[in-house]
Amino acid sequence: VRIHHIIDKGFNRSYAGMKVGKRFGSGVYFAKNSRYSYDYALSENGDRLMFYCNILMGLSTNGNSKMLEPPVIDVAKSITDRYDSTVDSIQNPTIYVSCYRDNMAYPMYLITFV
């Protein structure tokens, strides 16, 4: 049921952290390598489902589990200008936390495999 909701409406960040946590922030998680996502891709009937997505990352910073949204870029200059996304490692990111805003990710293809 959620797959069809994602197809029709896109990703919904209000589900963030409900099943698997939010180690790098409270957003929708994406991986550079599909192997990482494999364990999370099991459907109710035993098939595995995974979306191939276009993601707007913008300016990223390292995330942590306490983040409800990305931090302010430079408090001395502005208290409203925030990073757009968070990652596991700024030097070599493999996990991307996007969708702090609902329009930051677009599911392009649904891949089904066993």
WOCORMO-V224073 format. One record per residue. RES is the residue in one small letter. SS is DSSP state (hx for helix, st for strand, lp for the rest). BURIAL is I if it has 16 or more other C-alpha atoms within 10 Angstrom, else O. Layout:
res: {RES | RES}
ss: {SS | SS}
burial: {BURIAL | BURIAL}
//
This chain:
res: {v | r | i | h | h | i | i | d | k | g | f | n | r | s | y | a | g | m | k | v | g | k | r | f | g | s | g | v | y | f | a | k | n | s | r | y | s | y | d | y | a | l | s | e | n | g | d | r | l | m | f | y | c | n | i | l | m | g | l | s | t | n | g | n | s | k | m | l | e | p | p | v | i | d | v | a | k | s | i | t | d | r | y | d | s | t | v | d | s | i | q | n | p | t | i | y | v | s | c | y | r | d | n | m | a | y | p | m | y | l | i | t | f | v}
ss: {lp | hx | hx | hx | hx | hx | hx | hx | hx | lp | lp | lp | hx | hx | hx | lp | lp | lp | lp | lp | lp | lp | lp | lp | lp | lp | lp | st | st | st | st | lp | lp | hx | hx | hx | hx | hx | lp | lp | lp | st | lp | lp | lp | lp | lp | st | st | st | st | st | st | st | st | lp | lp | lp | lp | st | st | st | lp | lp | lp | lp | lp | lp | lp | lp | lp | st | lp | lp | lp | lp | lp | lp | lp | lp | lp | st | lp | lp | st | st | st | lp | lp | lp | lp | lp | lp | lp | st | st | st | st | lp | lp | lp | hx | hx | hx | st | st | st | st | st | st | st | st | st | lp}
burial: {O | O | O | O | O | O | O | O | O | I | I | I | I | O | O | I | I | O | O | O | O | I | I | I | I | I | I | I | I | I | O | O | O | O | O | O | I | O | O | O | I | I | O | O | O | O | O | I | I | I | I | O | O | O | I | O | I | O | O | I | I | I | I | I | O | O | O | O | I | I | I | O | I | O | O | O | O | O | O | O | O | I | I | I | I | I | I | I | O | O | O | O | O | O | I | I | I | I | I | I | O | I | O | I | I | I | I | O | O | O | O | O | O | O}
//
